[in-house]
Amino acid sequence: MVLQKKLSDDLTKIIEARHHDPFSVLGAHPEGCNTTVRVFLPDTEKAWLNDDLELSRIDNTDLFEWTGQTSQLDIPYQVHRGSSQGEQTSKYDAYCFSPQISDFDLHLFLEGKHWHAYRILGAHRHEIDGVSGTLFATWAPHAERISVVGEFNQWDGRHYPMRARGDTGVWEIFIPEISAGELYKFEIRNRDDGSLHLKMDPYAQQTELRPGTASVISQASQHEWLDDDWMDLREKTDWLHQPHSVYEVHLGSWQRNEQGEFLNYREFAEQLVPYVKKMGFTHIELLPITEHPLDISWGYQTTGYFAPTSRFGSPDDLRYFIDQCHQNNIGVILDWVPGHFPKDSHGLAKFDGSALYEHADPRQGEHQDWGTLIFNYGRAEVSNFLLSSAFFWLEEFHIDGLRVDAVASMLYLDYSREEGQWIPNEHGGRENLEVIKFLQHMNTVLHKEHPGCIIAAEESTSYPMVSRPSHMGGLGFSMKWNMGWMHDVLQYMQQDPIHRHYHHDSLTFGLLYAFTENFVLPFSHDEVVHGKGSMVNKMPGDEWQQFANLRLLYTLMFTYPGKKLLFMGSEFAQGTEWNCERALDWYTLDYPNHSGMQTLVADLNKLYVEQTPLHKHDFDPHGFEWLDCNDRQHSVLSYIRKSENDFIITIFNFTPVPRQNYRIGLLEAGDYEILLSSDSEFYGGSNVSNHSILTAEPTPWSDRPYSVEINLPPLAGLVIKKIR
């Protein structure tokens, strides 16, 4: 009687789609020499197993049952059904297959140590005993029931409820004959109140084109990589001493087609790659192409941490683009957002009805500035999710590195919060100890497993040792964006030249800390939006002075210690602020000032790559020496960039006044050549300079035994090298 009551309750729960363990009821259940098979088949008149084993309807339900000798039943078996409309279908029963995810995989995931969790969770084409289908799995420990829904079951959560894997919080089901390209979601029933949540798959590797929000069963990649030489060289090359000049790109607005629509990843391979190669940049950095619902978020409101956005094509289209970059000796860095995620109801927010990926307490779990949620980094499964995402992009797409967004907001518990709006750490401090542990672990394993990859931090505070190894107490990043240098230099350049001598320290202060981190010098997208003006319009003076100032600024950046980053459009001095909803103003290249700026940036890249002193010791004080940092009266600055057997001299005049016969000291006699003048007529300048060859005189100057007189052009930089 008790068993009958339990069975009746179980059947009711199956019918009402609230059973936490449907495999205990549905499927094949041997008992002695006999086996009972139960299937749930709404809208079915009659059903049978394989060819001749008739299923009987359980009274007043859509459940069918067969009991017979086990020897009569071949597993896996098919269920044949006839509908009330006379249609007949046949499918393998999803409930006759055993669990597929190993206990070891689950153990690693729960420990936060499964670097490749994306291979077990999500949706994957799979085969069992010759039967093809898709294996679905997700993590949702607070769920009462989870079903896979899609067009294949009319989005009906009564079909395909998943198997709970003990107390791991992981659910899985193998659904036969479900193929690549199908749309799907998880329907999750909350354990506490029975509410239903229709969610996209956190581990989905492909998604529906917005405004749709469904996940897509991705097809196994058909792309054949041709970048072996690049990948081998990346692993063996010491990136610390290599040129690293990054072109930061928002794919949606770099260029569009004639109809104003987005280009495909393959079209970017045809157009963007040759352009970047011509311009001499060594890397492309992509603003987030992880899936996101809102175009104007620029990709920073990520919902798909394992899915390339479908706006620009398929995953294999993206692989083709990256492969083309590598074959043209261009690295690819992905802007990656592990600091927060949006509240969209179809995404990670309250995934199983509880605060799962985020903190429950808004003092820890809500980002007030952006209206987003903050990951619970102390939860092993959550940190595993993020770490696995990083591995996914490096391994499955051959990405060369990650730029980690908004690291400062991750590091500090009181970031952008007033007193009483945050919770101190266990020591009473403001540092997020769980984030520090996560970042140190992530950077350690990524650098170990993928030698040569670059992990750069956008970190805007003075947090120490961001780019120092974890075993030394650092965060372990490869590089850190030098936001202080960027702000100081832009603030200086925006001054009227007549007042610049009062602000000379803004140019020199950065050298006091330039080698405390492995710095990237960024003029990024953040500097050309939200009323900040374009790069050229930040500059003071009339049009000629604005362009001259910007040419001067770029010459300073490309010769200053640190790796380089420039946002798209800035290389040709786009006059308007960046607008993510339309293509760059390429028409401006018809005007000499803009085309001249583009030529200058290409030449600066060429100089930076070819001249070893300009890049070999970007992070080492031995690669830098002041010639004169004290001439604030004339707003002139000069320094030397050095490698072991070579050196480059740079001189900058930050006023519109030409300086005739300006003398600088030199350590060595000989002839010197002006390699580049930002004032050249080829760049739109006034062409005020010396002849290209200068001969040092035995006249001591500035504590150096030799010197030379130079005519300094107005608002310009000179790059000089000894030739004999």
C-alpha positions in Angstrom: 0.0 0.0 0.0 2.9 2.4 0.9 4.7 1.5 -2.4 1.5 2.1 -4.4 1.0 5.5 -2.6 4.6 6.5 -3.4 4.3 5.4 -7.0 1.0 7.4 -7.3 2.8 10.5 -5.9 5.7 10.0 -8.2 3.4 9.7 -11.2 1.5 12.8 -10.2 4.8 14.7 -9.9 5.9 13.6 -13.4 2.5 14.7 -14.9 2.8 18.1 -13.1 6.4 18.4 -14.1 7.8 18.8 -10.6 9.7 15.6 -10.0 13.3 16.1 -8.9 14.3 12.6 -10.1 12.4 11.7 -13.2 14.7 8.8 -14.1 13.5 7.0 -10.9 10.0 6.8 -12.5 10.5 7.0 -16.3 12.6 4.6 -18.4 13.3 0.9 -17.9 13.3 -0.5 -14.3 14.3 -4.2 -13.9 13.0 -6.2 -11.1 13.9 -9.8 -11.0 13.4 -11.4 -14.4 11.0 -8.7 -15.5 11.4 -5.0 -16.5 8.8 -2.2 -16.3 9.1 0.7 -18.8 7.2 4.0 -18.3 7.0 6.8 -20.7 5.2 10.2 -20.6 3.5 10.9 -23.9 1.0 13.8 -24.0 -1.4 13.9 -27.0 -0.9 10.2 -27.7 -3.6 7.7 -28.6 -1.5 4.5 -28.5 2.2 3.6 -28.1 4.5 0.6 -28.2 8.1 -0.3 -27.7 10.4 -1.3 -30.5 8.2 -3.2 -33.0 5.6 -5.1 -31.0 5.6 -4.4 -27.3 2.4 -2.5 -26.6 2.4 0.2 -23.9 -0.7 0.5 -21.8 -2.0 3.9 -20.6 -2.1 4.4 -16.9 -5.7 5.4 -16.2 -6.6 9.1 -16.6 -3.0 10.1 -17.4 -0.6 10.6 -20.4 1.7 8.0 -18.8 2.2 4.6 -20.6 3.6 1.5 -19.1 4.8 -1.9 -20.2 5.9 -4.8 -18.0 7.4 -8.0 -19.3 10.3 -10.3 -19.4 13.6 -8.5 -19.5 14.8 -10.7 -22.4 12.0 -9.3 -24.6 13.4 -5.8 -24.4 16.4 -4.6 -26.3 18.0 -1.4 -24.8 18.2 1.2 -26.2 14.6 0.9 -27.3 12.5 3.1 -29.4 9.0 4.4 -28.5 6.5 4.5 -31.3 3.5 6.7 -30.8 0.3 7.5 -32.7 -1.4 10.9 -32.1 -5.0 11.7 -32.0 -4.5 13.3 -35.5 -3.3 9.9 -36.8 0.4 11.0 -37.0 3.0 8.3 -36.1 6.5 9.0 -34.8 9.3 6.9 -33.5 12.1 8.1 -31.1 14.6 6.5 -28.8 13.6 7.0 -25.2 15.9 9.5 -23.4 15.2 7.7 -20.1 16.8 4.4 -21.1 20.4 5.8 -21.1 22.7 5.8 -18.1 24.5 8.9 -16.8 27.3 10.1 -19.0 29.3 12.6 -17.0 31.9 10.9 -14.9 32.1 11.2 -11.1 35.7 12.4 -11.5 34.5 15.3 -13.8 31.9 16.2 -11.3 34.4 16.1 -8.4 36.8 18.4 -10.3 34.0 20.8 -11.0 32.8 21.0 -7.4 36.4 21.6 -6.3 36.7 24.5 -8.8 39.5 22.7 -10.6 37.9 21.6 -13.9 39.6 23.9 -16.4 37.5 22.4 -19.2 34.1 22.4 -17.6 32.7 23.6 -20.9 33.4 20.1 -22.3 31.0 18.5 -19.8 28.4 21.2 -19.2 26.3 22.8 -21.9 25.0 21.0 -25.0 27.3 18.6 -26.8 26.7 16.3 -29.7 27.0 12.8 -28.3 26.6 9.1 -29.2 25.6 6.2 -27.0 25.5 2.6 -28.3 25.2 3.8 -31.8 22.5 6.3 -31.1 23.3 9.9 -31.9 21.9 12.9 -30.0 22.8 15.7 -27.7 24.0 15.5 -24.1 22.7 18.5 -22.0 24.0 19.4 -18.6 23.8 22.4 -16.3 24.5 23.4 -12.7 21.5 24.5 -10.7 21.6 23.1 -7.1 18.5 25.0 -5.9 16.2 23.7 -8.6 13.4 21.2 -7.9 13.2 20.2 -11.6 15.0 21.2 -14.8 13.8 20.4 -18.3 15.4 20.9 -21.7 12.9 22.8 -23.9 13.0 23.8 -27.5 11.1 23.6 -30.8 11.7 19.8 -30.7 9.2 19.5 -27.8 7.1 22.7 -28.4 9.0 24.4 -25.5 7.0 22.2 -23.2 8.8 21.6 -19.8 6.8 18.4 -19.2 9.1 16.7 -21.7 12.7 15.9 -21.1 13.1 16.7 -17.3 16.7 16.1 -16.5 18.5 13.7 -14.1 20.0 15.2 -10.9 23.5 13.9 -10.3 23.2 13.3 -6.5 23.9 16.4 -4.4 26.3 17.9 -6.9 23.8 20.4 -8.2 24.5 19.1 -11.8 21.7 17.9 -14.0 22.1 16.0 -17.2 20.1 14.3 -19.9 21.0 12.7 -23.2 18.3 13.3 -25.8 18.5 11.1 -28.9 18.1 12.4 -32.4 18.4 16.1 -31.4 20.9 17.6 -33.8 23.1 20.7 -34.2 21.3 23.9 -35.0 18.3 23.3 -32.7 17.3 26.1 -30.4 16.9 25.3 -26.7 16.7 26.6 -23.2 16.5 25.2 -19.7 13.1 25.4 -17.9 14.0 25.6 -14.2 11.4 25.0 -11.4 12.4 26.7 -8.1 12.5 24.4 -5.1 10.9 26.9 -2.7 8.0 28.4 -4.5 7.5 26.3 -7.6 8.2 29.4 -9.9 9.5 28.6 -13.4 12.5 30.3 -14.9 13.3 30.0 -18.7 17.0 30.3 -19.0 19.6 30.3 -21.7 22.5 27.8 -21.2 25.4 29.4 -19.3 27.8 27.1 -21.1 26.2 27.4 -24.6 28.7 27.7 -27.3 26.3 29.3 -29.8 23.3 31.5 -29.4 20.3 32.8 -31.4 20.6 36.1 -33.1 19.2 38.9 -30.9 16.5 39.8 -30.0 16.1 36.1 -29.6 17.7 34.7 -26.5 17.7 31.0 -27.0 20.9 28.9 -27.0 21.8 26.9 -30.1 23.2 23.3 -30.2 26.5 24.0 -31.8 28.0 21.9 -34.5 31.4 20.4 -34.1 33.9 22.8 -35.6 34.8 22.1 -39.3 37.5 24.6 -39.4 41.0 23.4 -40.2 43.6 25.6 -38.5 46.5 26.8 -40.6 48.3 28.7 -37.9 50.7 26.1 -36.5 53.7 28.3 -37.2 52.2 31.2 -35.3 51.2 29.1 -32.3 54.6 27.5 -32.1 56.4 30.8 -32.3 54.0 32.3 -29.7 54.9 29.6 -27.3 58.7 30.0 -27.7 58.8 33.8 -27.9 59.6 36.0 -25.0 56.8 38.5 -25.3 58.3 40.8 -22.6 60.9 41.9 -25.1 58.8 41.9 -28.3 57.0 44.8 -29.9 53.3 44.9 -28.8 51.2 47.5 -30.6 47.4 46.9 -30.3 44.6 48.2 -32.5 41.5 48.2 -30.4 38.4 47.4 -32.4 34.6 47.3 -31.9 33.6 45.1 -34.8 30.1 46.5 -35.0 31.2 50.0 -35.9 34.7 49.6 -37.5 33.0 49.2 -40.9 29.5 48.2 -42.2 28.2 47.1 -45.6 26.4 49.2 -48.1 23.1 48.6 -46.3 24.5 49.7 -43.0 24.5 46.2 -41.6 27.2 44.4 -39.7 30.0 42.6 -41.5 30.5 38.9 -41.1 33.6 37.6 -39.3 34.8 36.4 -42.8 34.4 39.8 -44.2 36.5 41.2 -41.4 39.1 38.7 -42.4 39.1 40.2 -45.9 39.0 43.9 -44.8 40.2 44.4 -41.3 43.2 42.0 -41.4 44.9 43.6 -44.5 44.2 47.1 -43.0 45.8 46.2 -39.6 48.8 44.6 -41.4 49.2 47.7 -43.6 49.1 49.9 -40.5 51.8 47.8 -38.8 49.9 46.9 -35.6 51.0 43.6 -34.0 47.7 42.8 -32.4 44.0 43.4 -32.7 42.0 43.7 -29.4 38.3 43.0 -29.9 35.8 44.7 -27.6 33.8 41.9 -26.2 32.4 39.5 -28.8 31.1 37.2 -26.1 27.3 37.1 -26.6 25.3 40.0 -25.2 21.7 41.2 -25.7 22.2 44.9 -26.2 24.2 46.4 -29.1 24.9 49.7 -27.3 26.5 47.9 -24.3 29.5 47.4 -26.6 29.6 43.8 -25.4 30.3 44.5 -21.8 26.9 43.2 -20.6 27.8 39.6 -21.3 25.3 36.7 -21.2 27.2 34.1 -23.1 30.7 33.5 -21.7 31.3 30.6 -24.1 29.5 31.9 -27.2 30.8 34.2 -29.9 28.1 36.7 -30.6 25.9 35.6 -33.5 25.8 39.2 -34.8 28.8 38.6 -37.0 28.3 34.9 -38.0 29.0 31.4 -36.7 31.8 30.2 -34.4 33.7 28.8 -37.4 33.4 32.1 -39.1 35.2 33.6 -36.1 37.8 30.8 -36.2 38.5 31.7 -39.8 39.0 35.4 -38.9 41.5 34.5 -36.1 43.3 32.1 -38.3 43.7 34.8 -41.0 45.1 37.1 -38.4 47.7 34.6 -37.3 48.6 33.7 -40.9 49.3 37.5 -41.3 51.4 37.6 -38.1 48.7 39.5 -36.1 47.7 38.4 -32.6 44.2 38.6 -31.3 43.3 39.7 -27.8 39.7 39.3 -26.4 38.2 41.9 -24.1 36.8 39.6 -21.4 34.3 40.6 -18.6 34.5 38.5 -15.5 33.7 41.4 -13.1 29.9 41.6 -13.6 26.9 40.4 -15.6 23.5 41.8 -16.5 20.2 41.2 -14.7 18.4 40.0 -17.9 15.9 37.4 -16.8 17.0 34.9 -19.5 20.7 35.0 -18.3 22.7 34.1 -15.2 20.7 36.3 -12.7 19.0 34.1 -10.1 19.6 31.2 -12.4 17.9 28.5 -10.4 15.7 30.8 -8.5 18.4 31.6 -6.0 21.5 33.8 -6.0 23.6 31.2 -7.7 26.3 32.9 -9.8 26.0 36.2 -7.8 26.0 37.1 -4.1 22.6 37.2 -2.4 23.5 40.3 -0.4 23.3 43.4 -2.7 26.2 45.0 -0.7 28.3 42.3 -2.3 26.3 41.2 -5.3 25.1 44.3 -7.1 27.3 46.7 -9.1 25.7 50.1 -8.4 27.3 52.0 -11.3 26.3 49.7 -14.0 23.1 48.1 -12.6 24.7 44.6 -13.0 25.4 41.7 -10.7 28.8 40.6 -9.3 30.0 37.1 -9.4 30.4 35.1 -6.2 34.1 34.4 -6.6 34.3 32.4 -3.4 32.0 29.7 -4.7 34.2 27.1 -6.4 31.7 26.3 -9.2 31.4 30.0 -10.1 35.2 30.6 -10.2 35.4 27.4 -12.2 32.9 28.8 -14.7 35.0 31.9 -15.3 38.3 30.0 -15.4 36.8 27.5 -17.9 35.6 30.4 -20.0 39.2 31.8 -20.2 40.5 28.4 -21.2 37.7 28.0 -23.8 38.7 31.1 -25.7 42.4 30.3 -25.6 42.0 26.7 -26.7 39.0 26.5 -28.9 39.6 29.8 -30.8 43.4 30.2 -30.5 42.9 33.6 -28.9 46.3 35.0 -27.9 45.3 36.7 -24.7 42.6 38.4 -22.6 42.2 42.0 -21.6 40.4 41.7 -18.3 37.8 44.4 -17.9 37.3 46.6 -14.8 39.7 44.8 -12.5 39.6 47.7 -10.0 35.9 47.1 -9.5 36.6 43.5 -8.7 39.5 44.1 -6.3 37.7 46.5 -3.9 34.7 45.7 -1.8 33.9 49.4 -1.4 34.3 50.2 -5.1 31.9 53.1 -5.9 30.1 52.5 -2.6 29.4 54.7 0.4 29.9 53.8 4.0 27.5 51.1 5.1 26.9 49.9 1.5 29.7 47.3 1.6 30.9 44.4 3.8 34.6 44.4 4.9 36.7 41.2 4.4 37.5 38.9 7.3 40.4 41.2 8.3 38.2 44.3 8.3 39.8 45.5 5.0 38.4 46.7 1.7 40.2 44.2 -0.6 38.2 41.4 -2.0 40.2 38.4 -0.9 38.2 35.9 -3.0 38.9 37.9 -6.2 42.6 38.1 -5.4 42.7 34.4 -4.9 40.7 33.8 -8.1 42.9 36.1 -10.3 46.1 34.7 -8.9 45.0 31.2 -9.7 43.6 32.1 -13.1 46.8 33.9 -14.2 49.0 31.1 -12.9 47.3 28.3 -14.7 46.7 30.2 -17.9 50.4 31.2 -18.2 51.5 27.7 -17.4 49.2 25.9 -19.8 49.4 28.5 -22.6 53.0 29.9 -22.7 53.1 33.2 -24.6 49.5 34.2 -23.9 48.9 37.7 -22.7 46.6 38.5 -19.8 46.3 42.3 -19.4 44.4 44.1 -16.6 42.4 47.2 -16.9 43.2 48.3 -13.4 42.8 52.0 -12.7 44.1 52.3 -9.1 47.5 52.0 -7.5 46.9 48.4 -6.4 50.5 46.9 -6.1 52.1 44.2 -8.2 49.3 43.7 -10.6 51.7 42.4 -13.2 54.0 40.5 -10.9 53.9 36.7 -10.4 51.5 35.2 -8.0 54.3 33.4 -6.1 55.7 36.8 -5.3 52.4 38.1 -4.0 51.3 39.7 -7.2 48.1 39.2 -9.1 50.0 37.5 -12.0 48.8 39.5 -15.0 51.2 39.8 -17.9 50.5 43.6 -18.2 48.5 46.4 -16.7 47.0 49.4 -18.5 48.8 52.6 -17.4 45.7 54.7 -16.7 47.7 57.2 -14.7 50.1 58.0 -17.6 47.1 58.3 -20.0 45.3 60.7 -17.7 48.4 62.8 -17.0 49.5 63.1 -20.6 46.0 63.9 -22.0 45.5 66.5 -19.3 48.9 68.1 -20.2 48.1 68.0 -24.0 44.8 69.7 -23.5 46.5 72.7 -22.0 47.1 75.7 -24.1 50.9 75.5 -25.1 51.5 78.9 -23.5 50.6 77.4 -20.1 52.3 74.0 -20.5 55.5 75.0 -18.7 53.4 75.1 -15.5 52.4 71.5 -16.0 55.8 70.0 -17.1 55.7 67.5 -14.2 52.7 65.8 -15.8 55.1 64.6 -18.6 57.9 63.5 -16.3 56.0 62.1 -13.3 55.2 58.8 -15.0 58.8 57.8 -15.1 58.9 57.6 -11.3 56.7 54.5 -11.5 57.0 53.4 -15.2 58.9 50.2 -14.4 56.9 49.1 -11.3 54.5 47.2 -13.6 54.5 45.9 -17.1 52.6 48.8 -18.5 50.4 49.2 -21.6 49.9 52.8 -22.7 46.3 53.0 -23.7 44.3 55.5 -25.7 41.2 53.3 -25.7 37.5 53.6 -26.6 36.8 55.0 -23.1 38.6 58.2 -24.1 36.5 59.1 -27.1 32.9 58.7 -25.8 30.5 60.3 -23.4 31.4 63.9 -24.1 35.1 63.4 -23.8 35.6 64.3 -27.5 37.7 62.6 -30.1 41.4 62.4 -29.8 42.0 65.3 -32.2 39.3 67.5 -30.7 40.9 67.2 -27.2 43.9 69.1 -28.6 44.0 72.9 -28.2 44.5 75.5 -30.9 43.4 75.9 -34.5 43.0 73.0 -36.8 46.7 72.9 -37.8 47.7 73.0 -34.1 45.2 70.3 -33.1 46.6 67.9 -35.7 50.2 68.8 -34.9 49.5 68.2 -31.2 48.0 64.8 -31.9 51.0 63.9 -34.1 53.3 64.9 -31.2 51.3 62.9 -28.7 51.4 59.7 -30.8 55.1 60.1 -31.3 55.6 60.4 -27.6 53.5 57.3 -27.0 55.3 55.2 -29.5 58.7 56.1 -28.1 57.8 56.0 -24.4 58.5 52.9 -22.3 55.5 50.5 -22.4 53.4 48.6 -24.9 50.9 50.5 -27.1 47.2 50.5 -27.6 45.1 52.8 -29.9 41.4 52.7 -30.5 40.1 52.5 -34.0 39.5 55.8 -35.8 42.1 57.5 -33.6 44.8 56.4 -36.1 43.3 58.8 -38.7 42.1 61.4 -36.2 38.4 60.9 -36.6 36.8 64.3 -35.8 33.7 63.1 -34.1 33.3 61.0 -31.0 33.0 57.3 -31.5 29.4 56.2 -32.1 28.9 52.4 -31.8 25.8 52.5 -34.0 27.5 53.5 -37.2 30.8 52.9 -39.0 33.9 55.1 -38.6 34.2 58.3 -40.7 36.4 56.7 -43.3 35.6 59.6 -45.7 37.8 61.9 -43.7 40.8 60.1 -45.3 40.1 62.2 -48.4 41.5 65.1 -46.4 45.3 65.6 -46.1 45.4 66.1 -42.3 43.6 62.8 -41.7 45.5 60.8 -44.2 48.7 62.3 -43.0 47.9 61.2 -39.4 47.2 57.7 -40.7 50.5 57.6 -42.5 52.3 58.8 -39.3 50.8 56.0 -37.2 51.8 53.4 -39.7 55.4 54.8 -39.8 55.5 54.9 -36.0 54.4 51.3 -35.8 57.1 50.4 -38.4 59.7 52.3 -36.4 58.6 50.7 -33.1 58.8 47.2 -34.5 62.0 47.6 -36.4 64.1 49.6 -33.9 64.9 47.3 -31.1 65.6 50.0 -28.5 62.0 51.2 -28.8 60.5 47.9 -27.6 63.1 45.5 -26.1 63.2 47.0 -22.6 59.7 48.5 -22.3 59.5 47.2 -18.7 63.1 47.7 -17.7 64.7 51.0 -16.4 68.0 50.0 -18.2 66.2 50.7 -21.5 65.6 54.4 -20.6 67.7 57.4 -19.9 66.7 61.1 -19.7 68.6 63.5 -21.9 66.8 66.5 -20.4 63.6 66.4 -18.4 64.0 69.8 -16.8 63.5 72.3 -19.7 60.1 73.4 -18.6 60.8 77.0 -19.7 60.7 75.9 -23.3 58.4 72.8 -22.8 61.0 70.6 -24.4 61.6 67.0 -23.4 64.3 64.6 -24.5 65.3 61.0 -23.6 67.1 57.9 -24.9 65.7 54.5 -25.5 68.3 51.8 -25.3 69.0 48.1 -26.0 72.3 46.3 -25.4 74.1 47.6 -28.5 71.9 50.3 -29.8 70.0 53.5 -28.8 67.4 55.9 -30.1 67.2 59.6 -29.2 63.8 61.4 -29.0 63.2 65.1 -28.6 59.8 66.8 -28.2 58.8 70.4 -28.5 55.4 71.0 -26.9 55.0 74.6 -28.1 54.1 76.0 -31.5 57.4 78.0 -31.5 60.2 76.5 -33.6 63.4 76.2 -31.6 66.4 77.1 -33.8 69.8 75.7 -32.9 68.5 73.8 -29.8 71.5 72.0 -28.3 71.3 68.5 -26.7 74.1 66.6 -25.1 75.4 63.3 -26.5 77.5 60.5 -25.1 79.0 59.5 -28.4 80.6 61.2 -31.4 79.5 60.4 -34.8 76.7 61.1 -37.4 73.1 60.9 -36.4 70.1 60.6 -38.7 66.5 61.9 -38.1 64.5 58.7 -38.6 61.1 60.5 -38.1 59.8 64.0 -37.6 56.1 64.2 -36.8 56.3 67.7 -38.5 57.1 66.1 -41.9 55.0 67.4 -44.8 54.1 63.7 -45.4 52.1 63.8 -42.2 50.6 67.3 -42.8 53.3 69.1 -40.9 55.3 72.3 -41.7 58.5 70.4 -42.5 60.6 72.6 -40.2 63.7 70.5 -39.3 67.4 70.0 -40.0 68.8 68.1 -42.8 68.4 64.5 -42.0 72.0 64.0 -41.0 73.5 65.6 -37.9 77.1 65.5 -36.8 78.0 65.5 -33.1 80.4 68.2 -32.0 83.0 67.9 -29.2 81.2 70.5 -27.2 80.2 69.3 -23.7 76.6 69.8 -22.8 74.4 68.6 -19.9 77.2 66.5 -18.4 77.9 64.8 -21.7 81.1 65.1 -23.7 79.4 65.8 -27.1 76.4 67.7 -28.3 74.6 68.8 -31.5 72.4 71.7 -32.4 69.0 70.9 -33.8 66.2 73.0 -35.2 63.1 71.8 -33.3 59.9 71.9 -35.3 56.8 73.4 -33.7 54.5 71.0 -31.8 56.5 68.0 -33.0 58.7 65.1 -32.0 61.9 63.9 -33.6 63.3 60.4 -33.5 67.1 60.2 -34.1 69.6 57.4 -34.4 73.4 57.2 -34.7 74.3 55.8 -38.1 78.2 55.9 -37.9 
